């Protein structure tokens, strides 16, 4: 393989990281390699022995061009500041160039202890590795900015959690592994030169378009804010709940990162929480937009000395940009949910009227325990005139008649549109997935792998999720919400 790593992060200096190597594992075994992503990185594994690949993607074999390290960062965790977190079970290998330009950072997760492990073992259980692989690659196919999964391996070792579990390592790729907490780490030390060095690095790597701005750091902050607003709007449109939106889990590149207790909703609820550690609902579904702006406010605090020489001016500039987050998020939310319902922005209908129509649908869904994904997918099958297909949508609601009045209003709204039924349905089906990585399916995958060393369910689910918007013959069971005895009430970080 052409693992021509480069590591520009090293040039930032030792205060930004600890150079360290992965801790070898006993008996690595390859679960899967992402050939699509590998091709984008110019990596070909054709003809290579699986044992060798497992050694590479477990960290047992390190390429001579690689200078591995663990990154330092801080973070607010559930609102409480921790001044030193860092990569406690992840090791950064370096950058690999993309075939069509740019580069991705490559990291091993579950690869052993680092300076930042605190009392942890630096390892990952197999279940969270499989969850992250499936979820991150599903998000990519759903067109949501995300870290990617390049490979997953077993370790031949056990890790101690509530019980002994088989271990795994995931190799993941990202536009950046820098987080809001990375800036907080130096800001809280009063180390403005390091904050500036980190900002310059991020601009060079991820936001080159702001290099020539009058105030590059201010332009960087605005770009990060707008990306994050767009990202969270996409989460909301898919019923995705991150579960642990701490500032150390917010990527500066605007990508979904750190798939711990994340989940896609089945039955819709405004206040849905799955994460076992989110006992107060801080990161509930409906609170994610608020948490986005809260986290970005912490980034603003770290960047203030770079935004203007006068502190009051810096606060004023940052506040103005944070207000744009709210406006941009609301625009992205409205345009996304309009698309899900086959609506476009037209002069004859005020935006607030469409917003009321869309919010009323969510309210009815919440009151009637309607499945989030199936509601929108089934809606995409309907025509502008009532017919027998309406029955499929009505069946998703505890009280079928609850959706009838809304359908009348929706069809009245469609009368202002010019698209044909077939064109509108095609547009709706391009944004409303048939398949999502449902919690009970992920749990079944994990149980098969951990309890029986059976990765067949993992590969089968992954294959379905590669085409989430396309109905697949014979795969109906992947569409279905859980039966009562399959409902997953809590998800776990795996640490």
C-alpha positions as CSV (number, residue, x, y, z in Angstrom):
1,X,0.0,0.0,0.0
2,X,1.1,3.5,-0.7
3,X,0.9,4.8,2.8
4,X,2.8,8.0,2.0
5,X,1.9,9.8,5.3
6,X,2.8,13.4,5.9
7,X,2.4,15.1,9.3
8,X,2.1,18.9,9.2
9,X,0.6,18.8,12.8
10,X,4.0,17.9,14.1
11,X,5.3,21.4,13.2
12,X,3.0,23.0,15.8
13,X,5.3,21.8,18.5
14,X,5.3,19.4,21.4
15,X,2.8,21.3,23.5
16,X,0.1,20.1,21.0
17,X,0.6,16.4,21.3
18,X,2.5,13.4,22.7
19,X,4.5,11.3,20.2
20,X,3.6,7.7,20.9
21,X,3.1,4.5,19.1
22,X,0.1,2.1,19.3
23,X,0.4,-0.7,21.7
24,X,0.5,-4.0,19.8
25,X,-2.4,-6.4,20.1
26,X,-2.2,-10.2,20.5
27,X,-3.9,-11.5,17.4
28,X,-5.4,-8.9,15.0
29,X,-8.0,-10.1,12.5
30,X,-9.4,-8.1,9.6
31,X,-13.2,-7.5,9.7
32,X,-13.4,-5.2,6.7
33,X,-11.6,-2.7,4.6
34,X,-13.4,0.2,2.9
35,X,-12.4,-0.2,-0.7
36,X,-14.3,2.9,-1.8
37,X,-12.5,5.1,0.6
38,X,-9.3,3.3,-0.1
39,X,-9.6,4.1,-3.8
40,X,-10.1,7.8,-2.9
41,X,-6.9,7.7,-0.9
42,X,-5.0,5.8,-3.7
43,X,-4.7,2.7,-1.5
44,X,-5.0,-0.7,-3.2
45,X,-5.0,-3.8,-1.0
46,X,-5.4,-6.2,-4.0
47,X,-3.1,-9.2,-3.5
48,X,-2.2,-8.2,0.1
49,X,-2.4,-10.8,2.8
50,X,-5.3,-10.3,5.3
51,X,-3.0,-11.0,8.2
52,X,-0.7,-8.1,7.0
53,X,-3.7,-5.8,6.6
54,X,-4.9,-6.7,10.1
55,X,-1.4,-5.9,11.4
56,X,-1.4,-2.5,9.7
57,X,-4.9,-1.5,10.8
58,X,-4.4,-2.6,14.4
59,X,-1.3,-0.6,14.8
60,X,1.0,-3.7,15.1
61,X,2.8,-2.6,11.9
62,X,3.6,1.1,11.5
63,X,4.7,2.5,8.1
64,X,8.2,4.0,8.1
65,X,6.8,7.3,6.9
66,X,4.4,7.5,9.9
67,X,5.1,9.7,13.0
68,X,2.2,8.7,15.3
69,X,1.0,11.0,18.0
70,X,-1.9,11.6,20.4
71,X,-3.4,15.1,20.3
72,X,-3.9,17.3,23.3
73,X,-7.3,19.0,23.9
74,X,-9.7,20.1,26.6
75,X,-13.5,20.3,26.6
76,X,-16.8,21.0,28.3
77,X,-18.3,17.7,29.1
78,X,-22.1,18.0,29.9
79,X,-21.4,21.7,30.7
80,X,-18.4,21.0,33.0
81,X,-15.0,22.0,31.9
82,X,-12.1,19.5,31.9
83,X,-8.8,21.2,31.2
84,X,-7.0,18.2,29.9
85,X,-8.7,15.4,27.9
86,X,-6.8,14.5,24.7
87,X,-6.6,11.4,22.6
88,X,-6.9,8.8,25.4
89,X,-7.5,5.8,23.1
90,X,-6.7,7.2,19.6
91,X,-3.4,7.7,17.8
92,X,-3.0,10.0,14.8
93,X,-1.0,8.5,12.0
94,X,-0.8,11.5,9.7
95,X,-2.3,12.8,6.4
96,X,-2.9,10.8,3.3
97,X,-3.6,12.7,0.0
98,X,-6.9,12.2,-1.8
99,X,-6.6,11.2,-5.4
100,X,-8.7,14.2,-6.5
101,X,-6.9,16.7,-4.3
102,X,-6.8,17.6,-0.6
103,X,-6.0,15.2,2.2
104,X,-7.6,13.2,5.0
105,X,-6.2,12.7,8.5
106,X,-5.9,9.1,9.5
107,X,-6.3,7.8,13.1
108,X,-6.4,4.5,14.9
109,X,-9.1,4.3,17.7
110,X,-8.7,1.7,20.3
111,X,-5.0,1.4,19.8
112,X,-3.8,1.6,23.4
113,X,-2.8,4.0,26.2
114,X,-1.4,7.5,25.8
115,X,-0.5,10.3,28.1
116,X,-4.1,11.4,28.0
117,X,-5.7,8.0,28.9
118,X,-6.0,8.9,32.6
119,X,-7.3,5.7,34.2
120,X,-8.5,4.2,30.9
121,X,-7.1,1.2,29.1
122,X,-6.9,3.0,25.7
123,X,-8.7,0.2,24.1
124,X,-12.1,-0.1,22.3
125,X,-14.6,-2.9,22.7
126,X,-15.7,-4.6,19.4
127,X,-19.3,-3.4,19.7
128,X,-18.4,0.4,19.5
129,X,-16.0,-0.3,16.7
130,X,-18.8,-1.9,14.6
131,X,-21.3,0.8,15.6
132,X,-18.9,3.6,14.5
133,X,-18.1,1.8,11.2
134,X,-21.7,1.3,10.3
135,X,-22.9,4.7,11.5
136,X,-20.2,6.8,10.0
137,X,-20.4,5.1,6.6
138,X,-24.2,5.3,6.7
139,X,-24.0,9.0,7.3
140,X,-21.6,9.4,4.4
141,X,-24.1,7.7,2.1
142,X,-26.8,10.0,3.5
143,X,-24.7,12.9,2.4
144,X,-24.0,14.2,5.9
145,X,-20.4,15.5,6.6
146,X,-18.7,12.9,8.7
147,X,-15.6,11.1,9.6
148,X,-15.2,8.0,7.6
149,X,-14.2,4.4,8.4
150,X,-11.3,2.9,6.5
151,X,-10.9,-0.4,8.3
152,X,-12.0,-2.4,11.3
153,X,-10.1,-5.3,13.0
154,X,-10.5,-7.6,16.0
155,X,-7.6,-7.7,18.4
156,X,-7.7,-11.2,19.8
157,X,-7.8,-9.6,23.3
158,X,-10.6,-8.8,25.7
159,X,-11.3,-5.4,27.3
160,X,-12.9,-4.9,30.7
161,X,-16.1,-2.9,30.8
162,X,-19.2,-4.0,32.8
163,X,-18.0,-7.4,31.7
164,X,-15.1,-8.8,29.5
165,X,-15.7,-8.0,25.9
166,X,-13.7,-8.8,22.7
167,X,-11.6,-5.8,21.6
168,X,-11.4,-4.0,18.2
169,X,-9.6,-1.2,16.5
170,X,-11.2,1.2,13.9
171,X,-9.2,3.2,11.4
172,X,-11.0,6.4,10.7
173,X,-10.4,9.3,8.4
174,X,-11.4,13.0,8.7
175,X,-10.9,16.3,7.2
176,X,-9.6,17.2,10.6
177,X,-9.5,15.8,14.1
178,X,-9.1,19.3,15.6
179,X,-12.0,20.1,17.9
180,X,-13.5,23.1,19.7
181,X,-11.8,21.7,22.8
182,X,-8.4,21.9,21.0
183,X,-8.7,25.7,21.1
184,X,-10.0,25.6,24.6
185,X,-6.9,23.7,25.8
186,X,-4.6,26.6,25.0
187,X,-7.0,29.4,25.7
188,X,-7.5,28.2,29.3
189,X,-3.7,28.3,29.7
190,X,-3.7,31.9,28.5
191,X,-1.5,30.7,25.6
192,X,-2.7,33.0,22.8
193,X,0.3,32.3,20.5
194,X,-0.7,28.6,20.5
195,X,-4.4,29.5,19.8
196,X,-3.1,31.6,16.8
197,X,-0.9,28.8,15.6
198,X,-3.7,26.3,15.8
199,X,-6.0,28.7,13.9
200,X,-3.4,29.2,11.2
201,X,-3.1,25.4,10.9
202,X,-6.8,24.9,10.5
203,X,-7.1,27.7,8.0
204,X,-4.3,26.2,5.9
205,X,-5.7,22.7,6.1
206,X,-9.5,23.2,6.1
207,X,-10.5,26.8,5.3
208,X,-7.9,28.1,2.7
209,X,-10.6,30.4,1.3
210,X,-10.3,32.7,4.3
211,X,-6.5,33.1,4.2
212,X,-6.8,36.4,2.4
213,X,-9.6,37.9,4.4
214,X,-9.1,41.2,6.2
215,X,-9.4,39.3,9.5
216,X,-8.7,35.6,8.7
217,X,-9.5,34.4,12.3
218,X,-12.8,36.2,12.2
219,X,-13.6,34.7,8.8
220,X,-12.5,31.3,10.1
221,X,-14.9,31.6,13.1
222,X,-17.8,32.5,10.8
223,X,-17.1,29.6,8.4
224,X,-17.0,27.1,11.3
225,X,-20.3,28.5,12.7
226,X,-22.1,28.2,9.4
227,X,-20.8,24.7,8.8
228,X,-21.9,23.6,12.2
229,X,-25.4,25.1,11.7
230,X,-25.8,23.3,8.4
231,X,-24.6,20.0,10.0
232,X,-27.0,20.0,12.9
233,X,-29.9,20.9,10.5
234,X,-29.0,17.8,8.6
235,X,-29.0,15.7,11.8
236,X,-32.4,17.0,12.6
237,X,-33.8,16.2,9.1
238,X,-32.7,12.5,9.6
239,X,-33.8,12.1,13.2
240,X,-30.2,11.6,14.3
241,X,-29.2,12.2,17.9
242,X,-25.4,12.5,18.5
243,X,-25.8,11.9,22.2
244,X,-22.6,13.5,23.5
245,X,-22.2,16.9,22.0
246,X,-19.4,18.0,24.3
247,X,-17.0,20.6,23.0
248,X,-14.3,17.9,22.6
249,X,-16.7,16.1,20.2
250,X,-17.3,19.0,17.9
251,X,-15.1,19.0,14.9
252,X,-13.7,22.3,13.7
253,X,-14.2,21.0,10.1
254,X,-18.0,20.7,10.6
255,X,-18.1,16.9,10.4
256,X,-19.9,14.5,12.6
257,X,-17.3,13.0,14.8
258,X,-17.1,10.5,17.7
259,X,-20.0,8.0,17.3
260,X,-20.4,6.9,20.9
261,X,-24.0,6.7,22.2
262,X,-25.4,8.1,19.0
263,X,-28.7,6.8,17.5
264,X,-31.3,7.4,14.9
265,X,-34.8,7.8,16.2
266,X,-37.5,5.2,15.6
267,X,-40.7,6.6,17.0
268,X,-40.6,10.4,16.9
269,X,-40.2,12.4,20.1
270,X,-39.1,16.0,20.4
271,X,-37.1,15.1,23.6
272,X,-35.7,11.7,22.6
273,X,-32.6,10.7,24.5
274,X,-30.7,7.4,24.1
275,X,-27.3,8.1,25.7
276,X,-27.1,6.3,29.0
277,X,-24.9,9.2,30.4
278,X,-27.3,12.0,29.3
279,X,-29.5,11.8,32.4
280,X,-30.8,15.4,32.2
281,X,-31.5,15.4,28.4
282,X,-28.9,18.0,27.7
283,X,-28.3,16.6,24.2
284,X,-31.8,15.5,23.5
285,X,-33.0,15.6,19.8
286,X,-34.7,19.0,20.1
287,X,-31.9,20.6,22.1
288,X,-29.1,19.8,19.6
289,X,-29.4,23.2,17.8
290,X,-29.1,25.0,21.2
291,X,-26.1,22.9,22.1
292,X,-24.5,23.8,18.8
293,X,-24.5,27.5,19.5
294,X,-23.5,26.9,23.1
295,X,-20.4,25.0,22.0
296,X,-19.6,27.6,19.4
297,X,-19.8,30.3,22.1
298,X,-17.0,28.4,23.9
299,X,-15.0,28.5,20.6
300,X,-15.7,32.3,20.4
301,X,-14.3,32.7,23.9
302,X,-11.1,30.9,22.9
303,X,-10.7,33.0,19.8
304,X,-11.5,36.4,21.3
305,X,-7.9,37.7,21.5
306,X,-7.5,37.0,17.8
307,X,-10.7,38.7,16.6
308,X,-9.9,42.2,17.7
309,X,-7.4,44.0,19.9
310,X,-10.2,45.6,22.0
311,X,-12.1,43.0,24.1
312,X,-15.5,44.7,23.7
313,X,-15.1,44.9,19.9
314,X,-14.1,41.2,19.8
315,X,-17.2,40.2,21.8
316,X,-19.4,42.3,19.6
317,X,-18.0,40.7,16.4
318,X,-18.3,37.2,17.8
319,X,-21.9,37.8,19.0
320,X,-22.9,39.0,15.5
321,X,-21.6,35.9,14.0
322,X,-23.3,33.6,16.6
323,X,-26.6,35.3,15.7
324,X,-26.0,34.3,12.1
325,X,-25.8,30.7,13.3
326,X,-29.4,31.0,14.4
327,X,-30.6,32.5,11.1
328,X,-28.6,30.1,9.0
329,X,-29.8,27.1,11.1
330,X,-33.4,28.1,10.7
331,X,-33.0,28.5,6.9
332,X,-31.3,25.2,6.6
333,X,-33.9,23.5,8.8
334,X,-36.8,24.9,6.7
335,X,-35.2,24.2,3.3
336,X,-34.4,20.6,4.4
337,X,-37.9,19.8,5.8
338,X,-39.5,21.5,2.8
339,X,-37.6,19.1,0.6
340,X,-38.6,16.1,2.7
341,X,-42.2,17.1,2.1
342,X,-41.9,18.0,-1.6
343,X,-42.2,21.7,-1.1
344,X,-40.1,24.5,-2.6
345,X,-39.7,28.2,-1.6
346,X,-42.2,30.1,-3.6
347,X,-43.4,33.7,-3.3
348,X,-47.1,32.7,-2.9
349,X,-46.4,31.1,0.5
350,X,-44.7,32.8,3.4
351,X,-41.8,30.9,5.1
352,X,-43.5,31.0,8.4
353,X,-46.6,29.3,6.9
354,X,-44.5,26.5,5.7
355,X,-42.7,26.3,9.1
356,X,-46.1,26.0,10.8
357,X,-47.2,23.2,8.4
358,X,-44.0,21.2,9.0
359,X,-43.9,21.7,12.7
360,X,-47.5,20.5,12.9
361,X,-46.6,17.3,11.2
362,X,-43.8,16.7,13.8
363,X,-46.3,17.4,16.5
364,X,-48.8,14.9,15.2
365,X,-46.0,12.3,14.8
366,X,-45.0,12.8,18.4
367,X,-48.5,12.5,19.7
368,X,-49.1,9.3,17.6
369,X,-45.7,7.5,18.0
370,X,-45.1,7.6,14.2
371,X,-41.8,6.3,13.0
372,X,-39.7,9.2,11.8
373,X,-38.0,7.6,8.8
374,X,-41.0,5.7,7.6
375,X,-43.4,8.7,7.9
376,X,-41.3,10.8,5.5
377,X,-40.5,7.9,3.1
378,X,-44.2,6.9,2.9
379,X,-45.2,10.5,2.4
380,X,-42.9,10.5,-0.6
381,X,-45.1,7.8,-2.2
382,X,-48.3,9.9,-2.1
383,X,-49.8,11.9,-4.9
384,X,-51.4,15.3,-5.0
385,X,-54.8,13.7,-5.0
386,X,-56.0,11.3,-2.3
387,X,-56.0,7.6,-3.2
388,X,-55.6,4.2,-1.6
389,X,-51.9,4.8,-1.0
390,X,-52.8,7.2,1.8
391,X,-53.6,4.1,3.9
392,X,-50.0,3.2,4.2
393,X,-49.2,6.5,5.8
394,X,-52.2,6.4,8.1
395,X,-51.2,3.0,9.5
396,X,-48.0,4.6,10.9
397,X,-50.0,6.7,13.4
398,X,-51.5,5.4,16.6
399,X,-54.7,7.2,15.7
400,X,-54.8,7.1,11.9
401,X,-57.4,9.9,11.6
402,X,-54.8,12.3,13.3
403,X,-53.0,12.7,10.0
404,X,-56.0,13.3,7.8
405,X,-56.4,17.0,8.3
406,X,-52.7,17.5,7.9
407,X,-52.8,15.7,4.5
408,X,-55.6,18.1,3.4
409,X,-53.4,21.1,4.3
410,X,-50.3,19.5,2.7
411,X,-52.2,18.9,-0.6
412,X,-53.5,22.5,-0.5
413,X,-49.9,23.6,-0.2
414,X,-48.9,21.3,-3.1
415,X,-51.4,23.2,-5.3
416,X,-49.0,26.1,-5.4
417,X,-46.2,23.8,-6.8
418,X,-45.6,23.2,-10.5
419,X,-43.9,19.8,-10.3
420,X,-45.6,16.7,-11.5
421,X,-46.3,13.9,-9.0
422,X,-43.5,11.8,-10.4
423,X,-41.0,14.6,-10.3
424,X,-41.9,15.6,-6.8
425,X,-41.8,12.0,-5.6
426,X,-38.4,11.5,-7.1
427,X,-37.1,14.7,-5.4
428,X,-38.6,13.6,-2.0
429,X,-37.2,10.1,-2.3
430,X,-33.7,11.6,-2.9
431,X,-33.7,13.1,0.6
432,X,-35.9,10.6,2.5
433,X,-34.0,7.4,3.2
434,X,-35.6,4.0,3.1
435,X,-33.0,2.5,5.4
436,X,-31.2,3.9,8.4
437,X,-28.9,2.1,10.9
438,X,-31.7,1.4,13.4
439,X,-30.7,0.8,16.9
440,X,-32.1,-2.7,17.2
441,X,-30.3,-3.7,14.0
442,X,-27.0,-2.4,15.3
443,X,-27.6,-4.3,18.5
444,X,-28.2,-7.5,16.6
445,X,-25.0,-7.0,14.7
446,X,-23.0,-6.4,17.9
447,X,-24.6,-9.4,19.6
448,X,-23.7,-11.7,16.7
449,X,-20.1,-10.5,16.6
450,X,-19.4,-10.3,20.3
451,X,-21.3,-13.4,21.4
452,X,-20.7,-15.7,18.4
453,X,-17.9,-14.2,16.4
454,X,-20.3,-13.9,13.5
455,X,-19.8,-10.9,11.2
456,X,-22.4,-11.9,8.7
457,X,-25.1,-9.6,10.1
458,X,-22.5,-6.7,10.1
459,X,-21.7,-7.2,6.4
460,X,-25.3,-7.6,5.4
461,X,-26.5,-4.4,7.2
462,X,-23.5,-2.5,5.8
463,X,-24.4,-3.5,2.3
464,X,-28.0,-2.3,2.7
465,X,-26.9,1.0,4.1
466,X,-24.7,1.7,1.1
467,X,-27.9,2.6,-0.9
468,X,-30.1,4.2,1.7
469,X,-32.4,6.0,-0.7
470,X,-33.1,3.0,-3.0
471,X,-35.7,0.4,-2.2
472,X,-34.0,-3.0,-2.2
473,X,-36.1,-6.0,-3.0
474,X,-36.2,-8.6,-0.2
475,X,-34.7,-6.2,2.4
476,X,-38.0,-5.0,3.9
477,X,-37.0,-6.1,7.4
478,X,-34.3,-3.5,7.4
479,X,-37.0,-0.8,6.9
480,X,-39.0,-1.8,9.9
481,X,-39.0,-0.2,13.4
482,X,-38.3,-2.6,16.3
483,X,-40.8,-5.0,17.7
484,X,-41.6,-4.3,21.3
485,X,-39.0,-6.8,22.5
486,X,-36.4,-5.3,20.3
487,X,-36.6,-1.6,21.4
488,X,-33.3,-0.2,22.4
489,X,-33.8,2.3,25.3
490,X,-30.2,3.3,25.9
491,X,-27.0,3.5,24.0
492,X,-23.5,3.5,25.5
493,X,-20.1,5.2,24.9
494,X,-18.1,2.0,25.2
495,X,-15.4,3.7,27.3
